[in-house]
Amino acid sequence: MPQILNGRGVSARFDSDGVHITRSDHQVDIPLSAIQDVRAAQARSVEILLTDGTAHRVEGGNPTATAAFVAALVPLLPAERVPGAGAVVTDTESSHDWGLYAIIALVAVLAVAYLGYAGWVAFAHGSRVLGVVLGIVPLLGGLTMLGAGLAETVRRTVLSRRGITVLAEAIGKDGKKTVYGYTDADGATHRYTCKRTLQRIQLAYDPARRVGDAHADWLPFVVGRVFVKVVGGAFWGVIGAVMVFGVLW
């Protein structure tokens, strides 16, 4: 049975195709025939030695998981090895998320604008700047909740109309979240990250890729969660807006 070894900033798993080592910026896929030996270099460290002499080291979470990973992988190594591991091992870099960079830039601009506004209120209206300072918390919290609720509504609506459900399998960890992998109808592989800890989950995806994936949930639970986010977000957003911008009215 495939096993997953999770360490700090790295995870390794193996299946019939080989060993897959995933880091934040790239993934290394190693066929079993390209592996010369696998050993526990230290109590929490696995060393995968390739046929060309290259070594890949993965820091495991605990000694028990490390030993079990090695014990399960070694018997799967084939009798015949590929001499030139470099020709069959692939190292794929992760693509940069430019959308995330744009969001960070927008947040920075808004933060500077807010500080400038707070400074003007303090200069022109004195103690009323207290409302500006305290009100930013419910304002940002409310807008975040509202945005999350609306995004969840759109995603679930689209997936209910044209989504395809597949079985996704855990392939690694991203911090405290589990990374799941699945294959779509066109044969392409994808990843999905959530806080679930199950080995396999049902996952719905949009073939047009216009909305994100979503794991299966009980409908009343989804509706209740969206309702709390939308209504709660709107409520706290209004309170925060009055506190922050009330001086202008």
N, C-alpha and C positions, 0 to 999 in steps of 0.2 A: 504494500500500500504506500502511495506517495507520502512523503513527510515534508514538513516545512520547518526550517531552522531560522528563527528570528533573532537578530541582534540589533545593536544600536546603529541605525542608519543603513542597514543591509538585511536582506533576507535571501535564503537559498531554498530551493525546492527541487525535487527530482521526480521524473516520471519515465515512461518508456522511451521518450524522445531524448532524454538527457538531463543534465543539471542546469538550472536556470538561477543565476545570481543577479539579484535586483538591488541597485543602489539608487540614490536620489537623482543622479544625472545620467545613468546608463544601465543597460542590462546585458549580461554576458550569457550566451547560450552555448553549452558544451555537450556535444554528443557523448554518449557513454563510451563509444569506441575510441574517443580521443583522450580518455582518462587512464593514466598509468597506475595511479594509486590514490587512495583516500585514507587519511589518518587524522587522529586527534592530536594536533601539534601541542596543544595545551588543554587544560580541563574544559575551557570554554571556547576553544578555537579549533575549527576544522580546516585542514589544508588539503586542497585538491591538486594533485600533481599531474600535469598533462604529459603526453608522450614526447613533446618537444622540449621538456624541461621547465616549462612555465608553471608557476605555482599560483593558485588563487586561495586566499585565506578568508574565511568567514568567521566572525566572532559570534558565537552562539549566546543564547540567553542564560543557560545554566548547564552545568556539567552533565546532567542526566539527558537533556535533550540533545546535547552534542554527541554523546556516546551512542545514543539510539539512532541518530542520523547516520553516523559512520557505519554502525552495524547493519543498518537496513540497506545502505547504498552499495557497500563492497560486494555482496553476493550478486548484484545485478550487472557488474562489469563483465563484458564479453571476453571470451578467451582470445579472440583476435583483435588487436589494436590498430588504429590508424597511426602510422609513424609521424606524419606531419600534422600535428593538431592545429597549427595556425591556419591551415587551409579549410578546416571545417568548423572552427569556433567563430561565432559571430559576436561582435560588440556593438550594440545599438545605442546611440546617444538619445536621451530624452529630448523631445522638442520643447522649445521655450514657449511659455504661455504669455504671449504679448498682451492678451486681455487682462491678465493679472497686473502687468506693469502699468497699463493704462489706468486701472483702478487705483493703484498705489499713487500714481501721479495726481489723479483727481482728488484723492483724500488729502494729499499734501497741500494742494491749492486751497481746498476748503478749510483746512486747519489754519493756514495763514490768514485767510479772509476772516475767519472767526476771531482770531486773536486781534486783528485790526479792528473789527467791530467792537469787541469787548473793551479795547483800549479807548475807542471813541466814546462809548457809553460811560466809562469811568471818568473821562475828562469832562464830558458834557452834563452828565446826570448824577455823578457821585455814587451814592450808595445803591442806586438801582442796578449797578453792575452785578450785584449779588444774584439777582434773578437770572442774568445772562450766564453766570458761571454755573449756578445750580441747575438751570433749566436745560443745559446741553445734555445732561444724562438722560432724562426721559425723552428728549427729542431724538437723540441718536438711537436709543433703545427702541422707541416706538417705530421709527422709520425702518430699522433693521427687521423688526418683527413683521411689519406690514409687507415689506419687500419679500421676505421669506415666504409669507403666507400666500401672496399673489403668485410668486414663482412656482410654489408647490401646486397651486390650483391649476395653472396653465400646464404644468408638466403632467399631472395626473389626468387632466382632461384629454390631452393629446394622446397619451399612452392608452387610455381607455378606448379611443376611437381607432387607432391604427398601430398600437404597440404590439410587439412580438415577445412572447414570454419564453425564456430559456432557463436552463439550470446552470448557475455559475458556481465555480469551485474556488475555495480560498487558495491563494498562491503566495501570500506574503503579508507583511505588516507595514503600515505607514504610521509610525508613532504608536498610538493606542488603537488605531483603526485597522480593520482587516481589509486587505486588497483581494478582490475576487476577479477571476478571469473567465471569459466566455467567448464562444465563437458565434458570429452572427450567420444569417442565412446565406451570405455570400462567401463564407469561409474565412472572413477576417477576424482576428482576435482583438478583444477589447478588455479594458479593466474598469472596475467599479469599486469605490472605497466607501465603507460605512462602518458603524460602530458595532455591528453584529459580530458574533464569535462562532457561528455555526460553520461547519466545513463546507456545506452546500446550501445555497439559497435560490429561490425562484426570483428571476429578474426580468423586468420588462424594458425593452429598448425601442426607440423610434427608428425605423429603417431610413427615414429621411435625415436623421441626425439633427433635427431642429430643436429638440429638447433633450435634457439629460436622462440617464437611466433611473430606474426606481425599483427597489425591491418590493416584493409583494407584502401587503399589509391588510389587516382587517379593515373593511370599508368604514364602519363607524369610528374607528380609531383615527383614520386619515381625515375624515370630515371634522371630527372634534379638534384635531390638531390644527387644521387649517383655520377653523373658526376662531380658536384662541389666538392664533397669530395675527389674523386680520383685524379682529375686533380689539384685541388688546393693544396691537400696534397703533391702530388709529386713535384709541383713547389716550395712550401715553404720548403719542406724537402731537396731538392737539394741546395737551397740557404743557409739553415742552416748548412748543411754538409760542404759546401765550407768554410763558416765562421769559423766553429769549428775546422775542421781537415785540413784546407788549409795549416797550418804551417808544416804539415808532407810531403807535396808534393813538 
